[in-house]
Amino acid sequence: MTRRIGAFARWGASLYGLWTVVAAALAQNAAPPTLADIAASEAVATRARPDYDPLGISAGGFRLFPTLQIQSGYDDNIYNINTGKVSDGLVRVSPRLEARSNWSRHSLTLSTGGQFERYFSRSSENNDQYDVGAIGRYDVSSDLAINGSGLYARRVEQRGTLGDVIASGDRIRYDQGTVRLSATNTFGRLLLIAGGTYSTFNYLPVHLAGVSLSQDYRDRKEVTALLRGDYVIGPGIRTFVSGNFNDQNYRQPLAGVDQDSTGFAVLGGVVFAINEFINGEVGIGYLKQYYRQPNLHDIGSFSYNARAIWNPTLLLTVTATAARTVQQSPFINQSGVLQDSLGVNVDYELLRNLILSVNEQFISNDYQDVDRKERLWITEGRARYLINRWLEAGLSINHRFQTTSNLLGREYAGTSILMSITLK
């Protein structure tokens, strides 16, 4: 039975190739802005500010938007560990360049950037991250379009997160490549959505006490597909049913353990846009992940996904999110990690050019095949001061706190403060 369902999940993951092409050939591209679009555009963090938004640089059929952010600050627990805490200061430089097309038809955005961290004392924590990507839309006709995107990135696992499995070694680095396709088609009150992604993850070796440790057992290819149907009940409200399929194919086993898996998540729910002040989406359903290794247990659970935006006034935006997903385990003796993520973000426009934000996030990681649960709380306060079109200043204070139910887990608490200047 498991093998049969697993084959079905793999078939679902590969179906997107054909389905996306067919759906894209029918895609509508001239839909008017919805109430949800209006609510998002009126949110404090995303609202247009003509006096402070950068104008960009004209370059033929494109407009260039360069930015350079320089941050400096202090962290009282750079390794995110419970004993033997180490504090240090750091400088983070984040350049970015976007080229946005200004064509009358079609669109293309090219982007590249990076984040380069240097620590004052602990040079072993120095790390470089960078990416290059593109997002495009090809307008076949006035109401037919094909959408796609691609990304290549060098990433670094953040200390204390799910993938940071060697606390005293180097930062874990990996290369990620991702290609996405999606399409939407409307049949009267029925809205059909199809899409898919293909991603590769390649982990670099980690050095621990002068010894190089291979991370090749974490290398994998990931294929996902989405099929979704929405039905419009009335103005500002519609129901939906969606199916997400995934196939995880690891490059090589470690100690004879095959980590390959296939899975799906089915959700049903409602999308609502009461007015331009409040909108959201709530879905509940079931998820399942099947593992090919006999001693790795399958994961099955109730699932949910929700997001809501509330603009009680023009000066205040409250955003809430919630989701349950299956994450890939960094350990070979565990099938996966059932993760719950809850978050609330509040943005307040104190002045036209001064935005204050508070973000509270809770992450629960329930490791399968072992009695280990970790709970992480993150609280962050931010301030953005828009000086003019070309310059802004910022300040952020972050506190994180994690508990664990297992001696093999990781407990820690830490606080960081960063000041920033952004040239744009």
N, C-alpha and C positions, 0 to 999 in steps of 0.2 A: 504493500500500500504506500509506504513512504517513498519507495523508488518511483512508483507511478506518479505520485503527486510532485515529487522532485522534478521529474521529467516535464510535467506540465508547467512548473514554474520556470524551467529553462526555456520551454517553448514560448511562454509569455514574455520572457526577457528578450528573446530574439524577434518577436513579432513586430516590435516597434519599427524595425527597418522597413518593412513593407507598409505597415499601417501609416507611418508618418508621411511617406511619399504620397500615398493615396489621399490622406487628409489634407496635406499641404496643397495639393492640386485644387482643393475645394475651399481653401481657407478664406475667410472674410477678413478684410483689412480696413474697413471704413466705419467701424462701430463708433458711435458717439460716446463721449465720456460718461461713465456711470456715476452714481452717487458715491460709490466706493472710491473711484478715481478722484472725485472732488474732495472727499474727506481726507484722502492721503495728501493731496496737493495743498490742503489748508492746514496740515499738521505743522506745529511750530518748527520742527527740525528740518522739514523739507519745503517749507513755504518760500516762494520767490521773494527776494529782497533786492529790488532794482538798484538801490543805492549802494549795495555791498556785494552783489554777485559779480564775479569776474567776467569781463567781456571776451576774453580769449584773444588769440592772434590769428588773423586771416592767413590761410595758406592754400590758395587755389580753391578746390571744392571742399576743403576741410577747414575747421577752426580748431586751433590748438589750445589746450588748457593745461599748462604746466603748474605743478605745485611742489613746494619743498617745505616739509615740516621738520623742525628740529626740537627734540624734547630732551630734557635733562631732569634727573630726579634721584630718588633714594628709595631703596627697598630693604626692609629689615629682615627678610628671609628669602634670599634669592634662590635657594634650592627647594623651598617649600617642604621642609622636613620638621620633625618635632623636637629632636635633640641635635645639639651641635649647630645651632642656627648661625648663619653667616649673613651679615649685612654688607651692602655695597651701594655705591653710586653708579649711575650709568648715563650715557648719552645715546640717544636713538635718532638716526637720520633717515627720513622717509621721503625720497623723491618720487614723483609720479608725473607721467605725461599722457594725456588723452587727446586723440585726434577724432573729432566728431564731424561727420559729413553734413553738408548743408544742401544736398541735392534736392531737386523737386520730386524725384522718385527714388525709391530704394533708400537704404540707410546703412551706414557702416561706422562703427566706433572701434578704433584701435587703441590699446592701452598697454603701458609698461610701467613698472615701478619696482620699488624694493623697500626693505626695512633693514637697516644695518645698526646693530647694537654693539656698543663698546663699554665694558665695565672698568671702573677706576682701578680696582685691585685684582679681581678674579678674572684674568684674561681668558681662562678656560670657558667662561660663559659667553664670550664674544660670539656672535652669530650673524649670518647674512641670509636674508630671504629676498626673493625676487620673483617676478612673474611677467608674462607677456600674454596678451589675449586679444580676442576680437569678438564682436557681436554684430551680426548683420541681418538685414531683411531684404529680400529680393521681391519686388512687386511685379508679378507676372502680368497683371492687368490692374485696373482700378480697384478690384475687390479680390484679387488673388495674390497671396504672398507666401514665401518660404522663409522661415526663421531658423537661425543656427548660431552657435557660438563655439569657440575653442579656447583652451587655456593650457599653458604650461607654467609650472611654478616649482620653485625650491622652497620647501616648508621646513619648519623646525618645531618639534613637539614642545609645548610650553611645560615648564616645571610643575609637577603635581597633577597634570591632566591624565586622562585615561591611558594615553600612549607612552607616557614618560615612565618607563619601567626600570631604568637604571639610575637611581638618584645620585650616586656618586661618580658616574661616568660622564662622558661628553654629552652634550645636547644631541638628541636623536634627530637626524636630518633625513628627509626623503624627497623624491621628485614625484610630482603629480602631473599627469596629462589628462585632460577631459574634453570630450566633444559632446555637444548637446544639440538635439533637434526637437522642435515642437510645432504643433499646428492646432488651430481652432476652427470649427465650422458650425454655423448656426442653421438649424432647420426649424423655422418658426419659433416656438417656445423651447425647443430642445437645443442645447449647446453641447457639442462633443469636443473633447480635448484628447489629443494623443501626443506622446513625447517619449523621449528616451535619452539615456546618457551612456557613454562608454568611457571608463576611467582606468588608468594604470597607476600603481603605486610602487615605487622602487626605493627601498630603504638602504641607506649607506651604512658602512660599518661603524661601530662605536668603540672608542678606545677607553679601556678601564685598566688603570695601574700599568700602563705601557703595553697592554695586550689588546690586539684588535679582535673584536667580537662581531661576527657576521650577523646581519639582520635580514639576510635573504629569505628566511622562512616567513617573513611578513610581506614579501612582495606579492602582489596579486593584481588580477584584472577584475573589474567590476562592471557589470552590465545591468542597467535598470530600465524599466519601461513603465509608463503610466497610461492608463485608459480611464477616462472620466466622462460622465454624462451629467449635465445640469438641466433641470426643468424649471422654467419660470412660472411661478404661481401667480404672482402679481407684481405691481411696482415695488421694487426694492427688496424682493424676497424670492429665493429659489431653493429647491432641494437638489441634492447631488448624491451620486454614488461613484466611488473611485476604486480602482484596483492598481496597486503598485507591486511590481514583480522585480526580483533581483537575483543575480547569479554571481557568486564569489568564487573565483578560480585562482588558487594560490600556485605560485611558480614551482615550489618544491616543498615536500614534507620535511619535518624535523623530528628525529627520533622515531620515524615511522608513522607519525601522526598526520593524517590528511585533514586539513582544515577547510576544504571546499564545502560550500553550502549553497542552497537555493531557498528562496522564501517569497512571501507575499504579505501584503497588508490590504485589507478591504475596509473602506470607511463609508459611512452614510451620514448625511447631515444637512445643514441648512446654511445658506449664505444670506446675510441680511444687510440692508443699507436703509436704516430708518429715515435718515436725512443726511445732509452734508456734515453733520456733527458726530454721528456714531454709525459704525459699520463693522462687520466682522464675519467670521466663518467658524462654525463648530461642527466637528465630525467625530463620530465614535464608531468602533468596529472591532476587528480582530486581526492579529498578526501571527505569523508562523514562520519559523526558520528551520529548515531540515539540514542536518549535517551528515556527511557521508561516512565519517569515522564512526564505527559501531559504539565505541565507549563515550562518545560525545552526545549528550542528550539534546534532543530537539527543543526549541523554545516556542511556546504558544501562550498568548496572553491577550486579554482585553487591550485595546489601543484607543488612542484619541489624538486629535490635532485641532488646535483652536488658536484664533488670533482675533483681537478686537482693537479698534482705534476709537477713542472718544475725545472729541474736542468740545468740552463744556463751555469754553469761551475762546475767543480768538488768541488769547495769550497762554492757553494751557492745553496740552495734549497728553493723554494717558494711553499707553499701549500695553496690552497684556497678551502673553503667549503661553501655550502649553502643548506638550507633545510627548508621546511615548514611542521609542524606536529601539531597534536592535543594533548595537554597535559591535564591530569586529574586536575580538579579544586579542591583546598583545601576547597572551600566554598560550602555549600549545596544549595545555591540559584542560582548557576551558572552551566550551562551545561558543560562547558569546556573552555579551553584557546587555541586560535589559536596562535601558536608560530612560528616566523621566526628567524632563526639563520644564521648569516653570519660571516665568519672568514677568516683571512689571517695570515699565519705564515711564517716568514723568518728565516732560519738558515744559519749562515755564519761561516766557519771554518777559523778563523783568524790565528791560529797556528794548528799544528797537534793535539795538546792536549788542545786547547782553542776554545770553540764553543760559539758564541754569537747568541742570538735569540731575535726576537721581534714578539709579537703576538697581533693582534687587533681583537676583537670580538664584534659583535653587536647582541643583543637579543631583539626582540619585542614580548611582551605578550599582546594579544588582548582578554580581558575577554568577554565572551558571556553573554547575558541576563542582562548586565549592561554596562553603558557607562564608561568604564575604560580601558585605554591603558597605558602600561609602556614600556619605552625604556631604555635599559641598554647598556652602552659602557664599555668595559674592555680593558685596555692597559697594557701589561706586557713586561718587558725586563728581559732576563735571561743570565747568563754566567756560563759555565761549564768548570772547569779547571781539566783535567785528570792528576793526579800526577803520578800514576803508576797503575798496575793491581789491587791493593787492596785499593786505596784511591783516592777520588776526592773531590773537593771543589766547592761550588756554591754560586751564589748571584742572587736574584730576586727582582724586584721592580714592584709592582702592583698598578694601579690606576683604580678605578671603579666610574661610575657616572650614576645615574638613575633618570629619570623624569617620571611624571605621569600626566594623564589628569583628575584625580578624587581625591577629598579630602580624600576618603577612601584609596587611593593608597599610595605609599611609595616613597618619593624622598630622595636621599642621595648621598654623595660623600665621598670617603675614599681612603687612600693610605697606603700600607704596604710595609715593606722591610724585607727580610729574608736572612740570611746567613746559609750555610749548609756545613756539612762534611758527606761524605758517605763512609762507610767501606764495602768492597765487597770481 
